[in-house]
């Protein structure tokens, strides 16, 4: 059932392409992204609001340098995870072509997807710490969507094939 592995290879190549582009965008447009991270971390939108976030405003961090460092760290992590996703795609292609390495392809893909999933948990938890959902609902929706895609990808990657049932 090699067509299933072609689909998985395309899935991982698509996720790798998307995350590679996000990392490139974050690296090349660092001014915008540092500004957005600084806004979230400083919680200025909440501080200016008399109602929202009053109980968590003590968490605000006013440091453009820390926001810049965080962006640098995020870019490195995004490039690393995209590399794992590219490798997972390549291993699935190798299996389709040679018929060897199925288990290795699935294992590498599991690590890649788990890393991808961790990235979105990091963004969601970090954003929640700064109350970003109160003023920046769009990014939170994207992060939840990508978390759901991670979960669905993990399920797809570990689905048994017809051949698996023959060995029972």
NORURCOR-V548340 format. One line per field, one symbol per residue. ss: DSSP state (a for helix, b for strand, c for the rest). burial: 1 if it has 9 or more other ideal C-beta (glycine too) atoms within 8 Angstrom, else 0. A space follows every 50 residues. Layout:
# NORURCOR-V548340
ss: ???
burial: ???
This chain:
# NORURCOR-V548340
ss: caaaaaaaaaaaaaaaaaaaaaaaaaaacaaaaaaaaaaaaacaaaaccc ccccccaaaccccaaaaaaaaaaaaaaaaaaaaaaaaaaaaaaaaaaacc caaaaaaaaaaaaaaaaaaaaaaaaaaaaccaaaccaaaaaaaaaaaaaa aaaaaaaccccaaaaacc
burial: 00011101111110110011011001000100110011111110111010 00100110110000011101100110111111111111111111110000 10001101111111111011101100110111111100110011011011 101101100000000000
